[in-house]
Amino acid sequence: MQLLLDSHTFLWWVKDDRALRRRARAAIADVDNECFLSHASVWGMAIKASLGKLKLPSTVERFVVEHCEANSFHLLSITLAHIASVEGLPFHHRDPFDRLLVAQARHEAMTLVSRDSSLKAYGVSVV
């Protein structure tokens, strides 16, 4: 299974934070699953870091690259097809980053790993 990690899921995994639920932790740890982090999530983290709302031990770029490599996670680029898919989404959710993650998950047939249960309204699989 291909998993698309929400930014908070990625950060909780990296920090071994107890906020990451057991089911999500097991899915990420399963060697049969392939984990992805969207450039949209990295962009969101960069915005939060620039506002002082996210503190990391290094730059966002360095932090993401190091932890993606260490965990064998892949970065998922944002394509025109992903962006175009957002246009057809109903407004169950207003956050543009989450809407793009939903569009990517739908387009790439991925399962989202997120604590945001409202994303299920889009008909995507959510752990």
C-alpha positions as CSV (number, residue, x, y, z in Angstrom):
1,M,0.0,0.0,0.0
2,Q,1.2,3.5,-0.7
3,L,0.7,5.9,2.2
4,L,0.6,9.7,1.9
5,L,1.7,11.2,5.2
6,D,0.1,14.4,6.4
7,S,2.7,16.9,7.8
8,H,1.7,16.3,11.4
9,T,2.0,12.5,10.9
10,F,5.5,12.9,9.4
11,L,6.6,15.1,12.3
12,W,5.1,12.8,14.9
13,W,6.8,9.8,13.3
14,V,10.2,11.5,13.2
15,K,9.9,12.7,16.8
16,D,8.4,9.4,18.0
17,D,5.5,11.4,19.4
18,R,2.8,9.5,21.3
19,A,0.2,11.6,19.5
20,L,0.7,9.3,16.5
21,R,-1.9,6.6,17.0
22,R,-1.0,2.9,17.1
23,R,-2.8,2.1,13.8
24,A,-1.0,4.9,11.9
25,R,2.4,3.9,13.5
26,A,1.9,0.3,12.5
27,A,1.0,1.3,8.9
28,I,4.1,3.4,8.5
29,A,6.4,0.8,10.1
30,D,5.0,-2.0,7.8
31,V,7.8,-2.7,5.3
32,D,5.2,-3.7,2.7
33,N,3.9,-0.1,2.7
34,E,5.6,2.7,0.8
35,C,5.5,6.1,2.5
36,F,5.3,9.5,0.7
37,L,5.5,13.1,1.9
38,S,4.0,15.7,-0.4
39,H,5.8,18.8,-1.4
40,A,2.6,20.5,-0.2
41,S,3.3,19.3,3.3
42,V,6.9,20.5,3.1
43,W,5.6,23.9,1.9
44,G,3.2,24.1,4.8
45,M,6.0,23.2,7.2
46,A,8.2,26.0,5.7
47,I,5.4,28.5,6.2
48,K,4.9,27.5,9.8
49,A,8.7,27.6,10.4
50,S,8.9,31.1,9.0
51,L,6.1,32.2,11.3
52,G,7.8,30.7,14.3
53,K,5.0,28.1,14.7
54,L,7.3,25.2,14.0
55,K,10.7,24.7,15.5
56,L,13.1,22.3,13.8
57,P,16.7,21.6,14.6
58,S,17.7,22.6,11.1
59,T,16.2,24.2,8.0
60,V,13.0,22.6,6.7
61,E,14.8,21.4,3.6
62,R,17.6,19.7,5.5
63,F,15.2,18.2,8.1
64,V,12.9,16.7,5.5
65,V,15.7,15.4,3.3
66,E,17.5,13.8,6.3
67,H,14.4,12.2,7.7
68,C,13.0,11.0,4.4
69,E,16.3,9.3,3.6
70,A,16.6,7.8,7.1
71,N,13.0,6.4,6.9
72,S,13.0,5.5,3.2
73,F,10.2,7.9,2.6
74,H,9.7,9.4,-0.9
75,L,8.9,13.0,-1.7
76,L,5.8,13.4,-3.9
77,S,5.9,16.3,-6.3
78,I,2.9,18.4,-7.0
79,T,1.8,18.0,-10.6
80,L,-0.6,19.9,-12.8
81,A,-3.0,16.9,-12.6
82,H,-3.0,17.1,-8.8
83,I,-3.7,20.8,-8.8
84,A,-6.5,20.4,-11.4
85,S,-8.0,17.7,-9.3
86,V,-8.6,20.2,-6.5
87,E,-11.0,22.1,-8.7
88,G,-13.6,19.3,-8.5
89,L,-13.4,18.7,-4.8
90,P,-16.4,19.7,-2.6
91,F,-15.6,22.1,0.2
92,H,-15.7,19.6,3.1
93,H,-12.4,21.1,4.2
94,R,-11.2,24.7,3.7
95,D,-7.4,24.2,4.2
96,P,-5.7,24.4,0.8
97,F,-2.9,22.1,1.8
98,D,-5.2,19.4,3.0
99,R,-7.3,19.7,-0.1
100,L,-4.2,19.3,-2.2
101,L,-3.3,16.2,-0.2
102,V,-6.7,14.7,-0.8
103,A,-6.4,15.4,-4.6
104,Q,-3.0,13.8,-4.6
105,A,-4.2,10.7,-2.7
106,R,-7.2,10.3,-5.0
107,H,-5.1,10.8,-8.2
108,E,-2.3,8.5,-7.1
109,A,-4.6,5.9,-5.3
110,M,-2.9,6.4,-2.0
111,T,-4.1,6.1,1.5
112,L,-3.8,9.3,3.6
113,V,-2.3,9.0,7.1
114,S,-3.8,11.8,9.0
115,R,-5.5,12.5,12.3
116,D,-8.0,14.8,10.5
117,S,-11.0,12.5,10.2
118,S,-12.9,15.1,8.1
119,L,-10.8,14.1,5.1
120,K,-12.8,10.8,4.9
121,A,-15.7,12.9,3.5
122,Y,-13.8,13.0,0.2
123,G,-14.0,9.2,-0.2
124,V,-10.3,8.6,0.3
125,S,-8.9,5.9,2.5
126,V,-7.6,7.5,5.7
127,V,-5.5,5.8,8.4
